[in-house]
Amino acid sequence: MENLHSNGKLPQTVREDPGNMSRQQAEVPSRRRVAAVSAPALSASRLTLPGVMDAEGRVDESRLRMHIFKNGGVSPSERGLAWRFLFGMYPCSSTALERSLLQEQYLVRYQVMKRKWQQFLPSAVRIQLNGTDAELFTAVRYFDQREAQTQQQALDQSEEVKERLAFLELQAQILFERITFDLEELREATRIIDKDVPRTNRDLSYYHRDEGLGNLLVLRDILITYAAFHPEVSYAQGMNDLCSRFLEVLDSEVDTFWSFSCYMEKFSRDFMADGLHRKIELEAALLKELDPPLYAHLVKDNMESFTFCHRWLLLGFQREFEHSDALRLFEILSCDHLELISQQVDRARYQERLDQKHYTEERSESPRQTFNTDFTFELFICAAILLDNRESLLQCRDDVHLIQFTSSLQGKLDLNSTLEKAESHFYNYCKHCAWGYMNGHCRANSSKHEDFFINSVVYLS
């Protein structure tokens, strides 16, 4: 286990791109074709990260997450496979053989799901073209070509494969037969998706002219399928940018759908009204801990001034950093390696609950709360950006100035510097909470509790 350095500071993430590659090399390779429907060959591929995958293809999840954090992401050549494990599409405990069977199941289930909503709402099968976006006409043409190729490949399969897939299709039909759709809700979700998908950042090489434009239609089908089968979430603005990130890296319609769905299981609340307010409240609470004067300045209008932080948190700072750095940061945040809700802190909080029980039984007072475990590392990233631009924010007097401020940051932030500052704020917050607890309640047994709280802020190993 690697905990605190000998100087008492948290170990830092590697301050350069994975593999010491140049920024140009760290970019996801430019593609000029429509994404594959599925990527079965990857199920048997191997990660070359040291000590992460065993001989049968099982992945040590803690080592994978640790590698991502300590090395500032993974190399672009391994990113697609690593994300399939990182975001839960592939169980880390699965072998290569098991994943090949799972890949077929994913393919068939997605096809059944997609066909079900298309039959229910046939008017949504094709995007409505308004005649003003010539690139969308090109996108439709290349997307249709891919569909024809996919149908031909299905016809060319061996009889053994066809029989196996037919059995899986029967299972999928039984699984989804009782699912019903709300016609008006699905129509509305499709209408918003058809507005948002063309707005997806086409400056990315993945959507460059010619065949790459067809990926816009792949993205559309993924989002409609997700909305149809997750009515409690449906579709909200911003999901297109988030899902686009998965599609660009995974380059597979089926794999993107399942990876995106796994991600949304954890973060779908962020796209709902209560989730938006909760994130803003947490960021405000953290800033109050770190810089009370700046907090007071920004909340003078009932925290309306903090709404500009929501897009940063919702999309993982997608527009604030250069594109390859934004992908690296998304990996780092998603690896959950540096979190107050890590196993180490969970263990510390269990000990704290025992202490609370002791104080309740022996004394009239109870010890105060030490850590706010809802302060995730992304909130410290956001706080680091705010504190680094403190003087500019103090000059902002209204929402117009705040909008101008946030616009000025797009694509200009330095990831390595921001990570270093966020880690420093994280460590100082933990240390402040720990010593505050000790000074208030643990003077009689300081050595015991000092060890306890130092262990509370170490990395998840």
N, C-alpha and C positions, 0 to 999 in steps of 0.2 A: 504494500500500500504506500502510495506517495502522498504524504500529507503536507504540513507546512515545511518550507525551506528552513534551513538552520538560522536564517536571519529573521524568522517569524512572519514572513510574507507569503502570500499565496503564490504558487507557481504560475507563471504567465503563459498564455498561449503563444505558439510560434508566431513571430511577427513577420512572416513572409508567406507567399503563396505555397501551397503544398508541393513538395518535391523541389523547392527552390526554383520554380518555373517563373518565367517572365509573365507579365500581365497578359500579353498576347497569347501565350501558350495556355494560360489558365481559362481562357474563354471556351465556352462550349463550342465545339467545332461547327462551322457553318454547314447547314444541310439545305439541299435544294430539292427535296422530295416530300411527298405527303407521308406523315407518320404511318408506320405499320399498324395493322389492327392488333396484332399480338407479337410478342418477342419470345418464343419458346426456347430459343437457343441460350438465352441468358440464364435459364433455370439451372443449367449445368455449369455455368461459368464460375470461376473462382476469384475471390478477392485475394490480392497479394499483400494486403496489409499484414505486418508481422504479428503472428500469434492470434489472428482473428478467426480464421476458418480452419476446421480440422479436416482430416483426410476424407471424410464422407460428406463434407460440405456444410456441417453445422457451424453456426457463427456464435462466437462469444460476444453477447450483446454489450456487456460492460466495457470490454476492450475496444469494440467498435466505436462506442460513444466517447470513450476516453481518447482514442486516436483522433477522432474528428475534432474534439476540443483542443487537445494539446498541439495539433498540427495545423490548426486553422482551416479545417475542411479536408476533403479528399481530392485527389487529382481528377481532372475531367474525364480521364479514360476509365476510371472506376466509379465515378459518381452515379451513373445510372444503376448499377448493381447495388451499390451501397445504399442508395435511397430506397430500394425495394425492401431492404431489411430495416433501415432506419425508421421508415414510416409504417411498417407493419404489414405490407403486402405479403412478403415472405416471412413466415415465422422463423426466428433465429434458430429454433431447435430442429428445423426441417433439414433433411438430407437432400442432396442433388436429385436423387431418384424421386423422392416425395414431391419436390417442387415441380418436376416435369408433369406429374399427374395433376398437381394443384393448378398449374398454368392452363391445362385443358379445361378444368372446371371453371376457372375464372373466365376464360374465353366464351364458353357456352352460356354461362349464366348471364354475362353481359349482353350477349347477342339476344337472348330470350327477353331480357329486360328492355332492351332498346326496341325490339320488334313489338313488344306489348304496348308501349306508349305510342309508337308510330301507327299501330292499328287503331288505337283509341282516338288519336288526334291526327288523322292523315294530312290535314292542312299544314301541320308543323314539320312534316318530313323534309321539306325544302325551305330554305331561308327566303324570305320575301325581299326581292331586289327592287330598289326604287329607281334604278336607272342612272343614279348620280355617282355611283362608286364603281368605276370600271374594273378595279382590282378584284372586287367581289365576283364579277362575272368570270374572271380568270380563275378565282378560287373554286367556284362551282365546277368549272370544266375539269380541273385537275382532281378534285375530290370525286367526281363521277368516274373518272378513269380508274382511280384506285378501287372504287367499289366494284367495277367490272372485273378488274384483276383479281380481287378477293373472291368473287363468285367463281371465277375460272379455277382458281387454286383449290377451292372446295370440291369442284367436280373432279379434279385430278388426283384427289386423295385415294389411298388404297382402300379396299373394302373393309379391312380390319380397322383402320382409323375411322372410317365412316360409321361402322357399327358401334365403336366405342363412344364417339361423339353423339350418336343418336340416343344411346342410353343416358348419357349425361344431360342431353336436352330434355328427355322425358322427366328426369329428376328435377331439372330446373323449372319446367312447366308446372309440376306439382307444387314446388316450393312457392311459386309466385302466383298461382291461380286465384288465390283469395284476395290478392291485393287489388284495390280499386282506386281510381283516380277521381279527383274533383275537376270537372271539365273547365270551369271558369278559373280556378286557381292555376291549372296547368297552362291554360291559354295566356294568362297574365304573366306567368313566369317565362314562357316562351317569348312573349312580346318584349320583355325587358332584356332577356338574353340576346335577342336579335338586335337590340339597340347597343348593347355593351360589347358584344364580340367584335364588331367592326372597329371599335375604339381601342382594342387591345394593341399594345405597342408593336407596330409593324416595323419599327426601326431595328428590332432584333433580327439577327441574321436568319433565325429560324423561320421567320415569316417573310423573308425577302421575296421579291417578284418571282413569277413563274410558279413552279410546283410548291414552293414553300407557302404560298398563299392558301393552298388547300388545307393547311393545318388550322386555319380559322374555322373551317367547317367541322373538322374533327373536334376542336374545342367546343363548338356549339353542341354537338351531339352528346358529348360527355356531360356538359352542364345541364342539358334538358333531362338526360337519363337520371342524373343525381337528383334534380328537383322533383321529378316524377315519383321516385321511390323514397324520398325523404321529405314528405310534405310538411313535417314539423319545422323544417329549415327552409325548404324550397330553394329559391334563388335570391340573393341580395347583391347589390352593386359592390364590386370589388372582388367577387369570387372569380370573375373571368381572369383577372390579373394573377390571382393566386394559383388557379388551376393551370394557367398558361406556363407558369414556372415548372410545374410537374411535367407537363407535356413536352416542354423543351428539353428537359433532362432525360426523361424516360423514353421519349420518341416512340410511344406505343399507346394506342387508344385504350385498349383494355387495361393495361398496367397503370396508366394515368388515372382511369376511373377508380380502380380499387385503392391505389395509394392515396389519391385525393379524398376518397371516402373515409379511409382510416384516419387521415389527418383531421377531417371534419368531425369525427367522433369526439375528438378532444377539444376542438376549437370552434365548433359551430355556434356556440353561445356568443362569440365575439361579433357575429354578424347580426345579432338580435339587439333590440333596443336596450334591454337590461344589461347585456354584456358590454355594450358601448359605454353606458354610464358607469358600470363597475370598473372597467379599465381606467377611465378618466379619474374616478375617485381614488383608485390605488396609486396612480401616478402622482396625483396631488398629495396624497398622504406621504408617499416616499419623499417627494421634494420638500415637504414640510419638515421631515426629519433631517434632510441634508442641507437645506438652505431656507430657513424660515422667512427671511426678507423677500427673496424671489418668489416664494410660495404666496406670500401675502399680496404681492403685486399682481400675480396672475389670477388669483381667485377673487379679486375685488368685485367681479360681476357674477358671483355665484358659480364659479368654475366654468363659465362659458368659454373663457380664454384657453382652457385645456383641451377643447375639442380638436384643436389642430394636431394634437398628439395621437389621436385615434388612428388616423391613416397610417402613421408610422408603425404602430403596434399591430394593426390589423393585417398589413401586408409585409411585415417583417422588414421595414425600412427599404422597400424595393426601389424607390425612386431617389433616396437620399445618398446612396452610394453608387459608385460605378458598377456596371452590371455584374461582372465576375465577382466583385467583392460582395455584392448583395446576395449572390448564390452562396458564397462561403458563410456569410453571416446567418443565412437561413439554416444552413447545416449546423452551425455552432449553437444557435438557439434551440434547434430541434433535438439536439443530442441530450438536452436536459442534464448536462454534466455538472454545471455550476448552478445549483438551485437550492433555495432555502428549504425545499420539500424533499431533499435527498434522503437517502437511508440514514446517513449520519445524524442529520437534524431530527429525523423521525425518532431515532433512538434517544437523542437528547431530550426531545419533548416528552417522551414516555417517562424519563427520569424526572422531568419537571412536574408531570402530573402526580407522580408519587410524592414529590415534595409538597405539592399543593394539598394533597390528602393529609400529609403530616401536619402542615400548618393549620388546616381546618380542624383537625382533631385536637391539636395541642394548644393553638392560639386562636384568638378571635380574628386576627388579620390573615389574609392570604397573600402569597407573593404576587407581585405584578407580572403581567405578561412580558415576555422577553422579546421574542421574534415575531414579526408579522410574516407568516409563512406564505402569504399571497404575493409577497414581493419577489417575483420571478426575475431572472436575469435580464429579460427584455426590458423590464421597467428600469433597471439600472443603466442599460444602454440609452434609453430615452432620457433619463436624468443626466447622463454624461453629456449628451448633446445640449441639453438645456443649460447646464452649468458652464459648459465651454463657450456658450453664447450669452452668458449672463448679462453683460453690459448692453448688448443689442436688445435683449428682451425687456430690460428695465426702461428702455427708451420707447417701447411700444405702448401706445395710449389707447388703442382701440383695436377691434377685430381686423380692420383693414391693414393696419401695421403688422399684425401677426401673420396675416396671409402673405404679405410681402416678404416677411422674414422667412417663413417656411419655404416659399418659392425660391428664395435666394440660396437655399441649401441643397437643392436637388442636384444629385450627381457630383457634389463637391466635397462630401465628408470623407475623411481618411479613416478607413476601417481599423487599421492597427492601432492608431492613436486612440480611437474611441473605445476599443476593447480594453486597452490598458487602463484607461480612466474609469471605465465601468467596473472593472475588477477591483480597482482601488476603492471606489465608493462602496462596493459590495463588502469588501473586507472591513473597511472602517465602520460600516453600519453594524456588522456582526460583532465587531470588537466593542463598539459603544454599547450595544445592548447587553453583551455579556458582562462587561465591567459594571454597568448600571445595576444589573441584577445582583452581582456579587457585593457591591458596596451597600445595597439596600437590605440584603437579607442573609448574606453568607459570611459575614465578618468572623463569626465564631469558628468557621471551618473553611477558611479561604483556600487552602492548598487543594482540598478535595474538589471544590467547585471550580477552581481555576482550570484544573485538568479537564473537568466536564465541559466547560464552555469553549476551551480551545478545541476540543474534539467536535464541538458543534458546528464549527465553521470550516472544517476541512472539506476537500473535494470528495465527491462520490467516487470510490475506487472500484 
